Amino acid sequence: MPTPPLQTTHFSDVIRYYDETRFDYKVAWLNEDNQAVHFGFYDRNHRTHEQALLNTNQIMAALGKVEPGEHVLDAGCGNGGSSLWLAAQKSVRVTGITPVATQVATAEKQASERRLAHLCQFIEGDYCQVPMEDNSVDTIWACESLCHAQNKAAFYREAARLLKPGGRIVIAEYIRYQRPLPDAQEKLLLDWVNRWAIPDLDSTHEHHAHLESTGFENIQIQDYTRYTFISLKNLYLISRRWLWANYLLHPIGIRTRAQHNNILGSIRQFQALRQGLWYYGLITAQKPFGSH
């Protein structure tokens, strides 16, 4: 199937955000072994940043019941960190999709260097309009990427189309506690997410309604904030540490607007978390057997 054209008005913001913050992520978050741009899951067996990032994949794979030989769609694959981990550790075939061309190039390079290119394919596109056949994947994986979709319901409709009967979705997502929030709290929440090229967050009720309306069953939406709290706080502390440089370098053009917003957004996310405006959720659901 041909790749549908990107809806550039929104995705231009997403592309600019990830292109211009690559340096920030490289310095503060990534390492040579892990291209993850997501938060980490800490527990008694995973105490370091690197361990926690990998643990996110482990927990999502367990909840998503990912099995060897399956075909996984990594919706919003970023630099391919989770895709490469899934291919190497779970022996699955992975298709990763992202609207960011530079991320596709990074993921393809990493797959080649790790000798995983035969298991991984990366495409530039919109994960709400995926150029794949109906009933073609076993699992849809979205790690902190659904948030960038303008219309979350459209993502769930596309997931229902793509999944084989009995197929599963596993999603790590920022979820608002309610809609609407009081004006000041709503302003704080949007001040965070908009700076990260996220249009809005859906509530627990909204996610559940989207899943039900598209026919999913065995729906579970669980709060995993206690596992990600250290990671969320670490990003806040790193951003606070560099805030002075951000305000110094942005006005003279050394830091771009997207980079400036990334620092401020990273502070706002934790402020909004401490005010109880959102939580870090894991969403799982299944397409019924016998459906088409």
N, C-alpha and C positions, 0 to 999 in steps of 0.2 A: 504494500500500500504506500502511496506517496505521502510524504510528511506534510500535514496541513500548515499553512503559513501562520507564523506567530502573530498574536494580537499585540502589536508592538507598543501601543500606548502604555499598557501596564508593564509588560515584560521589559521594556527599555529601562525602567527603574530597577527591576530585579537584576538585569544584566549589568547595568552601571554599578549597582551596589557590590556585586560579587567581583566584578573586574577591578574596581578601585580599592576594595578592601583586602585583596589577596595578600598584600604586604602585612597588614595587621594580623591576619590569621596565621601567616607563616611565622611571624615573630612571636606571637603570644599563645598559639594554640597547637599548631601542627608539628610533626616531626617526620623524619625520613621514612619511618615505617608505617605511619598512620596519616592518611589524608583526610581524616574526619573533621568536619566543621560543625559537628553537633556537640551537645553536652554529654558529660560522663555520668555513669551510674556508680556511685560509691557504695561499698558495703565492707564487711570485715575482711573479705578476701581480695578486695580491689581498692587499694588505699592511695595509689598514685594517679596522677592525671592520665598517664598512658594506659594504665590498667582500667581505669574507669571508662575511658573512651571505648575500649574494646568490649567492656562489659555491657555497654549499651547494645552493641550488636548481639551479644550472647543472649541477653534477656529478650530482645525483640525476636530473635530466631526461635527461641523456646516458646514464646507466646504465639508466634505465627506458625508453629509446628512445621518448620521448614525441613524437608527431607531430601536426601541425596537424589540426584537425577531430575529434580523438578526444574521448572522454568519460572524464574522470579523476575518481576518487573520492579526495578528500583525507581520509583517515581519522584523525581527531584534528586538525582543521584549525586549532585555536587561534583567533587573531584574524583568520585568513584570509590571512596574509602569503604563504604559498606558493601558495595558490589564486589570489590576485590576480596574482601573478607569472606563473603558468602561463597564465592567461587572456590577459594582456597580451603576454607574450613568446613563447608557444608557440601562441597562437590555438586553444586547446582549450576545451571546455565542462567546467566543474568543478562537482562537488557536494561541498561540505564538510560534515562532520558532527563535532560536538563535544557532550559532555554539558553544557557550560557555557553557559547562556543569555546571559550578558553578552558572551561571545565571539561568539556568533551575531549579536547586535545590533551589535557593533563591526565585524564582517566585512561585514555588510549595508550599514552606513553607508559603509564604505570603498569597497565595490563601486559604490555609487551615486555617490559623489563622483568616482570615477575612470572613470565611465561604462562599467563592466564588468558591470553588473547583468544584462544580457542573456546573459552567458556564465557567471555564477556563481550558484549556489543554495546556501544554508546552512541546515542543519537541526540542531535540538537532538536528540541521541539517542546511542545506543550503537553504536560502529562494529563490534561483534560481532553486532549484530542490526539491520541496515540496512534501512529500509523501501524497498527497490528490488527490481525483478524479477531473476530469474536471468539470467545471460549479458547483462548490461546495460552493463558498463563495459569500457573498453579497458585502463586502467591503474589500479592501486590504489597510492596514495602515502601513506606513513606516516612522518612526520619527527619522531622522538623522542616518539612518542605510543603506540606499541604497548606500551611499558613499563608504561603505566597499566592495561592489561588484567589482570584477575584470572587469566584463562585464555588464554594465548597460542595454544594449539591451537585454541580456539574462533574466534579471529580468522582463522587460516589456513583453517579450514573455511568461514567466511563469505566470505573472499576467493575461494576456489575456486567458490563458488556464484555470486558476483556477476560474475566475469570472463567475458568472451566467450572462446570457444576461441582460443588463441593470445595471450590477454591476459597482462599482466605485472604483477608487483608490484615496488616499489622501496621499501625501508625503511631508515631511519637509526635505529639502535637501540644502547642500552647493553647490552653482552653480558658476562656473567660468564665467566671462564676455565674454571671447573670447579664441580661440585657433588658433594659438599660441599666447602667450604673449611675449613681449621682454625678452631676455635671463635672465636678472637680476630679473625681476618680476616672470618669470616662475620658476626660482630657489627658490625664496622666497615662492611661493605658494606650491611647492612640498616639500620644507623643512618643512612646516607646516603639510601638510596632511600625508606625509610618516611617520612622528613621531607619528601620531595617527593611524597607521596601515590602512591608506586609500591609495589605489594605485594612484588615480587621481580623479579629478572632471570633470564632463561633463559640457558643455556649455548649455545655453538656447536652442540654435539651435539643439544641439545634443539630448537633452531630447525630444524636440518636434518631431524630426525626428524618434526617437525610437517609440514614441507613435503612430505616424501616420503609420509607417510601420507595426505595429502590429494591426492596425484596430481601435484604440481608437478614440472617438469623444468627442466633448465638452471640448477640451483641454484648460486648463488655467495654466499659469505659472506666479505667482505673487511675487513681491519683498516685503518681510515682514521684511527687515532689521531694519526698524525704530522701530519695536516692540521688536526686540531681541537685539538691540544695547546695552542697559544697561547690559543685561546678558552677552553678549560677552565681554564688557569692564570689568565687575566684575571678570570674569575668568582671564583676562589679569592682572588685578591689584593683585589678589590673587597670581598668579604665579610669578609676579615680586617681591612680598613681600617675597616669599619663595625661590627665585632663589639662594641666597647666600648659604642656607642650601643644596640645590640641588648640587651645585658645591663642597661643602665640603664633603657631604656624599656619592656621587656617586663614586669617585675614591677609597674609602676604602670599597666599597661593601655593604654599608648599604642601599643605594638606587640603584635599579636595572636599567639596561639600559632602559627598558620600562618606568619606573617611571621618569627617567631623561628626556627622550624624551617627556613625557607627559607635563612636566613643560615648556620645550622649545617650544613645539608645541602650547601650550596655549598662549604663547607670540607671536609666529609667526602668528597665525590666526588673531589676532587683527591688527598686523602690515600690513598684507596682505589686511585686510578689509579697513584700512585707506588709503591704496594706490589704492583702487578701483579695486582690482583683482577678487573679488568674492562678492556674495550677498547671503543672507539667503532667500531661495525661498520656496513657497508652490505650489505644483503641484496637480492638480485635472484633472481627465478625466473619461470617461464612456465607457464601452463596449457596443456596439450597441445592442438594442433589436433585436431579430431574428437571432443573430449570435450564433455560437456554438464553 
